[in-house]
Amino acid sequence: MRQGLARWRAALLALVVALFGTGAHAEATQPNNDDRRTLTLAFDSLSMSSRGAPYVTTAFPEVSGYGVRLRLDAELALGPVLKLGLRVPLVLARIEQPAGGLFGEAAWANPELSAGVAQPWLARDGWQLLGATRLAIGLPLAEYDASGSELSGRALALADAGEGFAESELYTPGVLPIVLSERVMLKSSRFRFGAALKLPLLVRISEAGLPRQTETHALGLEPVAELSARVELLRWFALESAPRLTWRLLLPVGSTTSKLQLLLPVALHFRLAQPLELDAVVQAPVAGALGGTTFAGGLRVTASF
Amino acid sequence: MRKFSHFGLAAALLCPACDPRVCADRAGDTRVLPDRLSETGLFDNLAEERLAPRVHAYTPAFALWSDGADKRRWVYVPEGKRIDDRNPDDWRFPVGTKLWKEFSHDGVRLETRLLTRTGAGEADWVATAYLWRADQSEALRAPYGAIDVLGTAHNVPASGECFACHDGRPGKVLGFSAIQLGVVADDAEPGLASDAAAELLSDPLPASLEVPGTRTEREALGYLHANCSHCHNQSGAGEAAGKCLDPNDQLGFALDFSLQTDALGSTAQTATYRTALGKVIVRGAPDDSKLVELMSRRGSGQMPPLATEEVDQHGVQLMRAWIGAL
C-alpha cells in the first residue's frame, strides 16, 4: 500500500512539476553520481531551410533561405548537484533576396551562461525521478543589421525558425535574455520520460538596426513546454523524441496572430567509444506560423571528461 | 518570392557551391545616395516629370524581360564629360554618370532604379532602387529591396543584387551600348536621339549596325543578348567581380550570348551560334533544347535565375520558332 502511494506521489509530483515549472534543457538534467568535477563539451550543428519564416519588419515579412547553426555547448559539473553551462551559437546562412539572389551572412547569436542544480528526488524499483532547475543569462551579442543590409537579423530569424521558436533567447537581437527552466525526468535503464518548462524573459536593451517603423516591446516572453521520451533499443543506440510547444505570449519585436508553435524532433542517439556520443536529429515545425515552411536536421557530438 | 523548393534547398545544403544564385553582397555604400528620387537629379520637377538638364531618355533595341513591367530609362553624364565609346563593345562611363530605370504596371509607378559611378575605380559604382509611394508623389530609397510592392507581384531587388547582373560587364552598364542603341530593331525608333548621342558620346554611334539573319533570327539573337549575355559572356568580368554566375569558372561551360559589333557579318559569326548551338540549342528541336526548358521554368534552375517569377511566354515562343527553323 505504501509502495503504491509512493508511486502515486511520484507521478503526481512529476505532473505538478511538468505543469507548473519544469526545465527545458537536457544539458543540465543529469545529476552526477559522485563528487568529481566533469566537463562535457558538445559541438552541435543544425542545418535548416525555410521558404517563408516570419520576420519582424514590414519590408521583409518573411525570410527564405538555408543555412547552418553551429553551437558549442560546455557544461562543468562542480559536484553531484551544481552545474555551470555555456552555449555559444553562430549562424551561417544564405538569405534569399527580393530578386532571387542569395547573400551569405555569418551572424553571432546570443551566447548564454547558466547555472543549474540537478537532484534525484526518488529512486525505486529501477526507476529514478530527477528534477533540475536552471537559470541562464544571455550575452546580447546578436544584431539585426551588422553588415548594413539587415542580413544578420534575417539569418538569426532563419535559425529561430529551424528551432521552431523554441530557442528565441539565442536568436533575438537587442535583448538581454534571462531564462529560468525546470525539468523533471523519470528514467530507468532503458526508458527516459521527461517534462520541461522554459520561461525566457527577453528584456529589450537596444533597437539598433531595426527600421524605425518596426513595432518593439520592452519585454518578451515565449514560454516553451517540452515532453520527451527516449528508449534505449541497444546498448549503443537509443531513439528519442522531444516535442516542444512554444507559446508566443509576448514578442519582443513585431506581432503574430499565430501564438502557438509546435516543433517535432526525432533523434537517434549513438553511444560511441568513450567518451564520445553522437546524436542525429531531424525536426520540423508543425502548424503555427512555420508549419510546412521549415525543416532542419543536424548532428551533435558530445564528449565527457 | 516563394521560389524555393525544399528539394532545391536540400540540394543546396548538401552542395552549397552548386547553387548558382549565390551572389557576393557588393552593394557599395548606398547611403551616399539621396533618400528621395526627387533629389537624385532625374527631374527638375517630379510632379510634372520635367527632366533635369542633360538627362536624356533612351530605349534599348532589345529589352530585358521584367515580368511584363513597363519600363522607361534615362541617362545623365556630368557637364564636360563624355562616355568613352571608342571601343564599341566596351563603353567606359565617366565618374558621375547616372542611369535610371523606372518600372510600372498598369500606369502605376512601382520603382525607379539608379546606377551611378561614384569614383575612378572599376568597382566604384553604387546602385539602389527607389520605391514609389502609393500616391505616386515621391519614391524613397529602398536599399534592402521590397516584396510584392503596391499590391502587385513585383519585387524590388536589394542593392547588392543589382551587381549580380551589372558586374557581368567590365563597364557595369547594361542596355546602354553600341548594340542596344546602334541597332534599330524592326519597326522601332532609334533608341537614343541624335542630339543626345552627340552630347553624351565621345565618338558617333556606328553608322549601320544590323543583326544578321531573318527577322526571327534577329529577334532571337537580340533577345538572348538582352536577357542572357550579362552573365553568359566571355568578357571575364565575372572573375574580378561578384556576380552570381561566372561562365568562365563556376559553371564550367563556355556559353556566350553576346552580340559583338565585329561579329555581325552572318549568324554563324555570332557568339550564340558559335557557342550555344549543339549544346543548349538543338537545331530544329526546341523540345530537346535546354535553353527552352530552362526559360520555361520558374523555381529551382530557372533562367534567368534572378528578377523574374513569370515565364516570358512571348520569349519562349520566339525561341521555339527560331530553334525549330534552324
Interface residues (C-beta under 8 A of the other chain):
Chain A: S47 S49 R51 G52 A59 F60 P61 E62 S64 G65 Y66 V68 R94 E96 Q97 P98 A99 G100 G101 L102 F103 G104 S147 G148 S149 E150 L151 F295
Chain B: M1 R2 K3 F4 S5 H6 L9 A10 A12 L13 P16 D19 R21 V22 C23 D25 A27 D29 A142 P143 Y144 G145 A146 I147 N155 V156 P157 A158 S159 G160 E161 A164 C244 P305 L306 A307 T308 E309
